[in-house]
């Protein structure tokens, strides 16, 4: 393939000769911006006839290629442009394929409301009258109009207004208090609840895709070991990574002539494709965590031993080290086993927001790697479940937060080459209540300074248990740190 057959563009600028100079300046400014908004991101690419049609090339053929390979078609509108045949030829090609602009590829860009000779006003052609256009007609408003255009090219959702205090909304209804206060009723004190949900502050806004002959996830990983943020659906490979980049390892797995993009927001509004999106972000998380953790068949992440028979200790910053994997021996049978700090992690949506759910647990393995089956750990799980208190649970959560952030203020998960990363807050979601237990509080600083013997306690309990058989426990469980009732 030649370069022109595989080049992808972010926008095709359809324009008239009268607006050529202005269009070239706009295109130059666009190409100085990046796709993900970072300084190191790839530059946005513009199809502009002066730059992309070389002497001797077939003009119509190259224009058709540009229209086909552009994610968006920017139609520069002026009184002269709507009467000129070439711009009409270009935008008609696209409008005929999608008359209602449901794919939102066409972006009307108004450069002038009045002709250069001052004799005519802009009369929009029918396809553009119902579309929201970007207004560049006032030179003083160039910057906000340009920011709006670039936001579209980055597939960003429109920004909403600031969060303000309600003025006209009704005050919350206050229920009448009971005449007799029950002994178990909560105290009227302000309480701060710390959850195990981490807010996701940013994530990719574009999904790239291309036709592929691969049919399993395993095949993708065999062909592209560094692959992340992808899924296989409908004989297409979908990815957050920019498939227009030749160096993207997933680019070689798709037919370059079939590469397309779609906004993540459109997927999130679709009940089926929203599940594809969740699969892709969770696969990104899995690839990220495999760099420093191991995962068992049930999706529990845990630390491997550093040495065959020595406990593994993990230390975050200036905190005291914490055992995360320790060898034990069952008293009755003499059988060796390991106990590990572990967690389940998975992205979930609540309303229109994305969160990372962390569920700490313990994991028992035969040799530090292979998880014991349900029959071997069911009894231990049942015996330990419910033993931990709120302080221990919070300590688990803070430990996994420190493990994920790795000394930074937030967790950054790569979603693919050229893609906006998943950014996860290093502080869990918080909630305030107007009731609680007076005098019952946990000092966070003192909590973190405590020496944690949780792992040894779990292992010792397991080692002293009368049986490691789960015949008394029917359900398949593992040891979960749970709050006291």
Buried (B, 14 or more C-beta within 10 A) or exposed (E): EEEBEBBBBBBBBBBBEBBBEBBBEBBEBBBEBBBBBEEEBBEBBBBBBEEBBEEEEEEEEBBEBBBEBBBBBBBBBBBBBBBBEBBBEBBEBBBEEEEEBEBBBBBBBBBBBEBEEEEBEBEBBEBBEEBEBBBBBEEEEBEEBBEBBBBBBBBBEEEEEEEEEEEEEEEEEEEEEEEEEEEEEEEEBEBEEBBBBBBBEBBBBBBBBBBBEBEEBEBBBEBBEEBBBBBBEEEBBBBBBBBBBEEBBBBEBBEBEEBBBBBBBBBBEEEEBBEBBBBBBBBBBBBBBEEEBBBBEEEBBBBBBEEEEEBBBBEBEEEEEBBBBBBBEBEEEEEBBBBBBBBBBBBEBEEEEBBBBBBBBBBBBBEBBEBBEBEBBBBBBBBBBEBBBEEBBBBBBBBBBBBBBEEEEBBBBBBBBBBBBBBBBBEBBEEEEEEBEEEEEEEEEEBBEEEBEBBBBBBBBBBEBEBBEBEEBEEEBBBBBBEEE
